[in-house]
Amino acid sequence: MEDFLLKHAEKKPVSFHMPGHKGSALYKRFGHEKFLQDFFDYDITEIEGADNLFQREGIIADLAEKYRRLYGVQASIPLINGTSCGLIAAILAVVPRGGKLILARNCHKSVFNALSLGGIQPVYAKPVLSPEWSISGEVAPEEIERLLSDHPDASAVILPSPNYYGICSDIREIGRVVHQSGKILIVDQAHGAHLEFFHQFGETTGLPLNGERAGADIVVNSIHKTLGSMTQSAVLNLCSRRVDPEQLEEWLQMVESTSPSYILMTSLDINGRILEDHGPLLFREWQENLNWFYRKAREIPGLRIMEAPGLDRTKLNLDMSHRGYTGRALEEALIERYGIYPELNTGNILMAMTGIGNTREDYARLLSALRELAEREKRPSSRKDLPDSRNPGQEDRFSGLLSQEGKTCIRSVIPYPPGIPLICPGEVISRTQLEELTDCLRNGEKVLGLTNKGLIKVQEG
């Protein structure tokens, strides 16, 4: 592992994937070289004076207070097992065992893990489908209102906003509907920790409201995804008095590690200091770089870039299918020819995730690469999409999968990334789902939840 990571770093890659710091340059720019040089010495346990993650009275309490002020919420709880543990604890804290939860069908797998842990019955809210981009979009307030009316015994509503592609739901209106019914609204804001600061520092062009400002009760943010802390560091923001904070803390203690990482918490602290001291500068630069990139990208023939109201435009959704590139083929070309690493590909879409650490040079290199690729006349194909990449054994396996149509799934099947279940427990498996699954496998994508034989775990009899 060390050899791989060292060799990758030596390539001086351009990161348009998480985490948002994009490497050491951000910390060096603002005088945090000491942490980078000696961080191994920060790897301690709960010694005298170091405070306790589950009984915050000292330096961790100061960290929590820093994020409470930054987000302007009632309480902020640092997390060192990522947004996942915060979402699980939030759900279990507000939905009784065996109760009902209204959730967007495109929620992250951690939400489905909470359902299993709590014996919770899901009620699925279907996101609007984008016919132009063939991906899941926002969850409409009318959908939530309908489900609350049909399921008055549901305790809470949870949805991702932004979703993986940056599409945001109308949290303010959804919150109004949810609270009117006396329920709790949880927002999975794993991909939107930065939104508050675009609004806070006056750079709001084209960006939707974050969950904290829009009236959610609980908002969980992956600070590492787009801001400056290390992977797995996050914060849970408690935004209303509708939630019992003690019950929330009790559940966090059950699902979060009892060995908290002081390295991760220090990176959260440094990120907070950078936001406090340099936030206006950084978010002005980020906004200017985005404006510049979108303006230049519109000039590239054959390139489509997603732009729409309610979109978190820090996610660059690119489509070069008019030049013959699937999302996977475009990703391969960027990595192999230009050393540019995007976050995700789906169908014809390639998503490049920007972060607080991206520089103008990063955006310029991406634009230059896209121009060169757009000028090529040949129609490239991904190696994984070529017919000769198939083999009879693999196709036999796929026939076994296809024979499971009509059976009931009992374990989530999850392409990763993005970590959104394709088939959920309790669902009757459809032909469409199976064809999408086999396409994922044929294209070499990772799929979680299959058996050792590569089949779906189904209900017998």
C-alpha positions in Angstrom: 0.0 0.0 0.0 2.8 2.4 0.9 4.5 1.8 -2.4 1.3 2.4 -4.4 0.6 5.7 -2.5 4.1 7.0 -2.9 4.2 6.2 -6.6 0.8 7.9 -7.1 1.9 11.0 -5.3 5.1 11.1 -7.4 3.0 11.4 -10.5 1.8 14.9 -9.3 -1.8 13.9 -10.2 -4.6 16.5 -10.5 -7.4 15.5 -8.1 -11.0 16.1 -9.0 -12.1 13.5 -6.5 -12.6 13.5 -2.8 -11.1 14.5 -0.3 -11.5 18.2 -0.8 -8.1 19.4 0.5 -6.5 17.9 -2.7 -3.2 17.2 -0.9 -0.7 19.0 1.4 -0.6 22.4 -0.5 -3.6 23.8 1.3 -2.1 23.2 4.7 1.3 24.5 3.6 -0.2 27.7 2.2 -1.7 28.6 5.6 1.2 27.7 7.8 0.3 24.2 9.0 3.5 22.4 7.9 4.2 21.3 11.5 1.2 19.0 11.4 2.2 17.6 8.1 5.7 16.9 9.3 4.9 15.4 12.7 1.4 14.2 12.5 2.5 10.7 13.7 3.3 12.3 17.1 -0.4 13.4 17.3 -1.5 9.8 17.4 -2.4 9.5 21.1 -5.2 8.2 23.2 -7.4 9.9 25.8 -4.5 10.9 28.1 -4.9 13.6 30.8 -5.9 16.9 29.1 -6.7 15.3 25.7 -10.5 15.2 26.4 -12.9 12.4 25.5 -15.0 12.2 22.3 -18.0 11.0 24.2 -17.7 13.3 27.2 -16.4 16.5 25.7 -15.1 19.0 28.3 -11.8 20.3 27.0 -10.1 20.5 23.6 -12.7 18.3 21.8 -15.5 20.5 23.4 -13.6 23.5 21.9 -13.6 21.8 18.5 -17.3 21.1 18.7 -18.0 24.7 19.7 -15.9 25.9 16.7 -18.1 24.0 14.3 -21.3 25.1 16.1 -20.3 28.7 15.5 -19.2 28.1 11.9 -22.5 26.5 10.9 -24.6 28.6 13.3 -26.4 25.6 14.8 -27.6 24.6 18.2 -24.9 21.9 18.6 -22.2 20.3 16.4 -20.7 16.9 17.1 -17.3 15.9 15.6 -17.3 12.5 13.9 -14.3 10.2 13.2 -16.2 7.4 11.4 -17.5 9.6 8.6 -21.0 10.8 7.9 -22.1 7.1 7.9 -22.0 6.8 11.7 -23.8 10.1 12.1 -26.6 9.1 9.8 -27.0 5.7 11.5 -27.1 7.3 14.9 -29.5 10.0 13.8 -32.0 7.5 12.4 -31.9 5.2 15.4 -32.3 8.2 17.7 -35.6 9.4 16.1 -37.2 6.3 14.8 -38.3 3.6 17.3 -37.4 0.0 16.8 -39.8 -1.5 14.2 -41.0 2.0 13.2 -41.2 3.6 9.8 -38.8 5.9 8.0 -39.6 7.9 4.8 -36.3 7.9 2.8 -35.3 8.9 -0.7 -34.7 5.8 -2.8 -31.2 7.1 -3.7 -30.0 7.3 -0.1 -26.5 6.1 0.8 -26.0 2.5 1.9 -25.4 3.6 5.6 -29.1 4.6 5.7 -30.1 1.1 4.7 -27.7 -0.3 7.4 -29.6 1.7 10.0 -32.9 0.1 8.8 -31.4 -3.3 9.4 -30.1 -2.4 12.8 -33.3 -0.9 14.0 -35.8 -3.3 12.3 -37.1 -0.1 10.6 -39.7 -0.3 7.8 -38.7 1.8 4.8 -41.1 4.0 2.8 -39.4 5.0 -0.4 -39.6 8.5 -1.8 -38.8 8.4 -5.5 -36.5 11.1 -6.8 -37.4 12.9 -10.0 -35.6 11.3 -12.9 -33.7 13.6 -15.3 -34.6 12.6 -18.8 -31.8 14.8 -20.2 -29.0 13.2 -18.1 -30.6 9.8 -17.1 -29.8 10.2 -13.4 -31.8 10.6 -10.2 -32.6 14.3 -9.5 -34.3 16.0 -6.6 -36.9 14.7 -4.3 -40.1 16.8 -4.8 -41.9 18.2 -1.7 -45.1 16.9 -3.2 -43.7 13.3 -3.0 -42.9 13.8 0.7 -46.3 15.3 1.4 -48.0 12.3 -0.3 -46.0 9.8 1.7 -46.6 11.5 5.0 -50.3 11.5 4.3 -50.2 7.8 3.3 -48.0 6.9 6.3 -48.9 9.1 9.3 -47.1 6.6 11.6 -43.7 7.4 10.0 -41.4 9.1 12.5 -39.0 10.9 10.2 -37.8 11.8 6.7 -34.3 11.5 5.4 -32.8 12.4 2.0 -29.5 13.3 0.4 -29.0 16.9 -0.6 -26.9 17.5 -2.6 -26.9 14.0 -4.1 -23.7 12.6 -5.6 -24.1 14.7 -8.7 -24.8 17.9 -6.8 -28.6 18.0 -7.4 -30.3 19.5 -4.4 -33.8 19.2 -3.1 -36.0 22.1 -1.8 -35.1 21.5 1.8 -37.0 24.6 3.0 -40.3 23.4 1.5 -39.7 19.8 2.4 -38.9 20.9 6.0 -42.2 22.9 6.1 -44.2 19.8 5.0 -42.3 17.5 7.4 -42.7 19.8 10.5 -46.3 20.5 9.7 -46.9 16.7 10.1 -44.9 16.7 13.4 -42.0 14.7 12.0 -38.2 15.0 12.0 -36.2 15.9 8.9 -32.7 14.5 8.5 -30.5 15.7 5.7 -27.5 13.7 4.4 -25.3 16.6 3.4 -22.2 14.4 2.9 -21.6 16.1 -0.4 -22.5 19.6 0.7 -20.4 20.6 3.7 -19.2 23.6 1.8 -22.6 25.2 0.9 -22.9 27.1 4.2 -19.7 28.9 3.6 -20.5 30.0 0.0 -23.5 31.7 1.6 -21.7 32.9 4.7 -18.9 34.5 2.7 -21.2 36.1 0.1 -20.4 33.8 -2.8 -23.8 32.4 -3.5 -24.2 32.5 -7.3 -26.1 29.5 -8.5 -25.9 27.6 -5.2 -28.9 26.3 -3.2 -29.4 26.7 0.5 -27.8 24.2 2.8 -29.8 22.1 5.2 -28.8 24.1 8.2 -30.2 27.3 6.7 -33.2 25.6 5.1 -34.7 24.3 8.4 -33.6 20.6 8.7 -33.5 19.2 12.2 -30.3 17.1 11.8 -27.7 17.7 9.1 -24.6 15.4 8.7 -21.7 16.8 6.8 -18.6 15.0 5.4 -16.1 17.8 6.0 -13.4 15.8 4.2 -15.3 15.4 0.9 -15.1 19.0 -0.2 -13.4 21.0 2.6 -9.9 20.6 4.2 -10.0 17.8 6.7 -8.8 14.2 6.4 -10.9 11.3 5.1 -13.5 10.0 7.6 -13.8 13.3 9.5 -17.3 14.7 9.6 -19.7 16.7 11.8 -23.3 16.1 12.8 -25.2 19.4 13.2 -28.2 19.5 15.5 -30.4 22.4 14.3 -33.6 22.2 16.3 -35.1 21.2 19.7 -37.2 18.5 18.1 -34.4 15.9 18.7 -33.3 14.7 22.1 -29.5 15.3 22.1 -28.8 12.8 24.9 -30.5 10.0 22.9 -28.5 11.0 19.9 -25.3 10.9 21.8 -26.2 7.5 23.2 -26.6 6.1 19.7 -23.4 7.6 18.5 -21.5 5.9 21.3 -22.9 2.6 20.1 -22.0 3.0 16.4 -18.8 5.1 16.5 -15.3 3.9 17.4 -14.2 4.0 21.1 -10.7 4.8 19.8 -11.1 8.2 18.3 -8.3 9.5 16.1 -6.7 12.7 17.3 -5.1 13.0 13.9 -8.5 13.2 12.2 -9.8 15.5 14.9 -6.8 17.8 14.5 -7.4 18.0 10.8 -11.0 19.0 11.6 -9.6 21.7 13.9 -7.1 23.0 11.2 -9.9 23.0 8.6 -12.0 25.1 11.1 -9.1 27.5 11.6 -8.6 27.9 7.9 -12.3 28.7 7.4 -12.3 31.2 10.3 -9.1 33.0 9.1 -9.2 32.6 5.4 -12.8 31.6 4.4 -13.7 34.8 2.4 -10.5 34.5 0.4 -10.8 30.8 -0.3 -14.5 30.9 -1.3 -14.0 33.9 -3.5 -11.2 32.0 -5.3 -13.4 28.9 -5.6 -16.3 30.8 -7.0 -14.0 32.7 -9.5 -12.4 29.4 -10.6 -15.8 27.8 -11.1 -17.2 30.8 -13.1 -14.1 30.7 -15.3 -14.2 27.0 -15.9 -18.0 26.9 -16.8 -17.5 29.9 -19.2 -14.5 28.2 -20.9 -16.2 24.8 -21.0 -19.2 26.1 -22.8 -16.8 27.0 -25.7 -15.6 23.4 -26.2 -17.4 21.8 -29.1 -19.0 18.4 -28.3 -18.9 19.0 -24.5 -22.0 19.3 -22.5 -21.8 20.4 -18.9 -24.7 20.2 -16.5 -26.1 23.6 -15.4 -29.5 23.9 -13.7 -31.3 25.7 -10.9 -30.8 24.0 -7.6 -27.5 22.4 -8.7 -24.4 22.4 -6.5 -22.1 23.6 -9.3 -18.9 22.6 -7.5 -19.7 19.2 -9.0 -18.6 19.3 -12.7 -20.9 16.9 -14.6 -19.4 16.4 -18.1 -20.8 14.7 -21.1 -18.6 14.1 -24.3 -20.8 11.5 -25.9 -21.0 13.7 -29.0 -17.3 13.0 -29.4 -17.8 9.3 -28.8 -16.7 9.1 -25.2 -18.7 7.3 -22.6 -18.2 8.5 -19.1 -15.8 5.6 -18.5 -13.9 6.2 -21.7 -13.5 9.9 -20.8 -12.3 9.0 -17.3 -9.7 6.6 -18.7 -8.4 9.1 -21.2 -8.0 11.8 -18.6 -6.2 9.5 -16.2 -3.9 7.8 -18.7 -3.0 10.7 -20.9 -3.2 13.7 -18.6 -2.9 12.4 -15.0 -6.3 13.9 -14.1 -8.4 11.8 -11.7 -12.2 12.4 -11.6 -14.6 11.1 -9.0 -17.3 9.1 -10.8 -18.6 8.0 -14.1 -22.2 6.9 -14.9 -23.3 6.2 -18.5 -22.2 9.2 -20.5 -21.6 11.4 -17.4 -18.2 12.0 -15.9 -18.3 13.9 -12.6 -15.3 15.9 -11.5 -15.6 16.9 -7.9 -14.0 20.2 -7.0 -12.9 21.1 -3.5 -11.5 23.9 -1.4 -7.9 22.8 -2.3 -8.3 22.9 -6.1 -6.3 25.7 -7.8 -6.7 27.6 -11.0 -4.0 25.4 -12.5 -6.1 22.3 -11.8 -9.1 23.8 -13.7 -6.8 24.9 -16.5 -5.3 21.4 -16.9 -8.8 19.9 -17.1 -10.0 22.4 -19.7 -6.9 21.8 -21.8 -7.4 18.1 -21.7 -11.0 18.3 -22.6 -10.2 20.6 -25.5 -7.6 18.2 -26.9 -10.0 15.2 -26.5 -12.8 17.1 -28.2 -10.6 17.8 -31.2 -9.9 14.2 -31.8 -11.9 12.8 -34.7 -11.8 9.1 -33.7 -14.5 7.6 -31.5 -12.7 6.0 -28.6 -14.1 3.1 -26.5 -13.4 2.0 -23.0 -11.3 -1.2 -22.9 -13.9 -2.6 -20.5 -16.7 -2.0 -23.0 -15.0 -3.9 -25.8 -16.8 -7.1 -26.9 -13.6 -9.2 -26.6 -13.4 -8.3 -22.9 -16.2 -10.8 -22.3 -15.6 -14.4 -21.6 -17.9 -17.4 -21.6 -17.6 -18.0 -17.8 -18.6 -14.5 -17.1 -21.6 -14.7 -19.4 -22.7 -17.9 -17.7 -22.5 -16.1 -14.4 -24.7 -13.3 -15.8 -27.3 -15.9 -17.0 -27.4 -17.1 -13.4 -28.1 -13.5 -12.2 -30.8 -13.0 -14.9 -32.6 -16.2 -13.7 -33.2 -14.4 -10.3 -35.8 -12.1 -11.9 -39.0 -12.1 -9.8 -37.3 -13.3 -6.6 -37.2 -11.2 -3.4 -33.9 -9.6 -2.5 -32.8 -10.0 1.2 -29.4 -8.1 1.1 -28.7 -4.8 -0.6 -26.9 -4.8 -3.9 -24.8 -1.7 -4.1 -22.6 -0.4 -6.9 -19.7 1.5 -5.2 -19.2 4.3 -5.8 -21.7 6.0 -5.4 -22.9 3.6 -2.7 -26.6 3.9 -3.6 -28.4 0.5 -3.5 -29.5 -0.8 -6.9 -31.7 -3.4 -5.3 -32.9 -3.1 -1.7 -34.0 -5.8 0.8 -37.6 -6.7 0.3 -37.7 -5.6 -3.3 -38.9 -8.0 -6.0 -36.0 -8.1 -8.4 -36.9 -6.7 -11.9 -35.5 -7.4 -15.3 -34.4 -3.8 -15.5 -32.5 -4.0 -12.3 -30.7 -7.2 -13.4 -29.8 -5.7 -16.8 -28.3 -2.6 -15.0 -26.4 -4.9 -12.6 -24.9 -7.0 -15.3 -23.9 -3.9 -17.2 -22.1 -2.7 -14.1 -20.3 -6.0 -13.7 -19.5 -6.4 -17.4 -17.9 -2.9 -17.3 -15.7 -3.9 -14.4 -17.5 -1.8 -11.7 -17.4 -2.8 -8.0 -20.7 -4.2 -6.7 -21.2 -4.9 -3.0 -23.7 -7.4 -1.5 -23.4 -10.3 -3.9 -22.7 -13.8 -2.7 -19.4 -15.6 -3.2 -20.9 -17.1 -6.4 -21.7 -13.6 -7.7 -25.5 -14.0 -7.2 -28.0 -11.9 -5.3 -29.0 -13.2 -1.9 -32.7 -14.0 -2.2 -35.5 -15.3 -0.1 -35.9 -19.0 -0.6 -39.2 -20.8 -1.2 
